[in-house]
Amino acid sequence: MIKADFSKCNYLFLAYPKGFLNEYEILVPFYNELIELIPRSINLLVITNTKKVQRELTSKFKHKPNLEIIVINYFDEIWLRDCMGVFANDKIFKFNYSPNYCTLSKETKYYRYIDKLAKRFLGEVFTSNIIEIPLNIDGGNFVHNTKKVFMTEKVYEDNPGKDVERIIKDNTGLDSIVVGKNYYDVIGHTDGYMAFKDEQTLFISEYPDVPYLKKDNQYVTMLKDVAIKNGFKVLPIFDCPADEPVKCSCKGFDTRSCLFSARGVFINYIRFNDCIILPEYTMPVNSSIDYNWINRKILESQGFNVLSINCDPLAKFGGSLHCISFQS
């Protein structure tokens, strides 16, 4: 059976960015703090790209017996959720990792190479069969329980002419629920708006009623309606996305980006069993709600042990905790 985020978790994966050939190396202090948070009951597998960094991590975290560091030469991608695949006990379903949004549209060769490295990693670490599925899908746009999967229409843009729903059903057994993209969202990942608590319950983002989030509020209302019509119970996670673009040069020069920071997106958490690592953010001083506190209390009321880490540095790259993690 396909494994969901709420399924029993034995392994958690991260990619440690020291020595990465991009700007992610500034996240090293954040990753050090995150690694310290992972309980010893979870086997933590960390990817790095040099033996030198492997030795440094082994020395730094020698008090963490649950930590294993694996070297994958030339690997320099932190967004493991998108590139790794989906576990199903003795199988791994592997989609093509070929992001196509904003600045990434010109990086096709690079992402194909990362896709090959991800397959190499999975082949070296697991004896499971890797089932390659001929679709371009980011893992962040594949929020599922063991029966249904939520995706945005980005899957149609990335797979023109293909019968996406049939291919997914034939390979994974999941029925697809394809929803529209948010007006401002070029990435089109459903894990920025929802997360399954269990087979029948979805956490879905709830936003404050402010002018700059008008279309976002319309979007999450639509998601709730679709979820309820499909028989799911809906619970809120109170998000407050910052109006904070990520600077890029997607039109050939520095401009107001079409990518946005993930600051204020709490639903993008890491979960393993009954434990959740919840993002925390520095919220605007004029905010009337303590979103860090209220979301912790919501999750604790649902029976979770909640840990937290400030994700301001990570959010500046457009993602948060669920995006950089991968479970089995």
Secondary structure by P-SEA (a helix, b strand, c coil): ccccccccccbbbbbbccccccccccaaaaaaaaaaacccccbbbbbbccaaaaaaaaaaacccccbbbbbbcccccccccccbbbbcccbbbbccccccccccccaaaaaaaaaaaaaaaaaaccccbbbbbccccccccccccccbbbbcaaaaaaccccaaaaaaaacccbbbbcccccccccccccccccccccccccbbbbbcccccaaaaaaaaaaaaaaaaaabbbbbbcbbbbccccccccccccccccccccccccccbbbbccccccccccccccccccaaaaaaaaaaaaaccbbbbbbcccccccccccccccccc
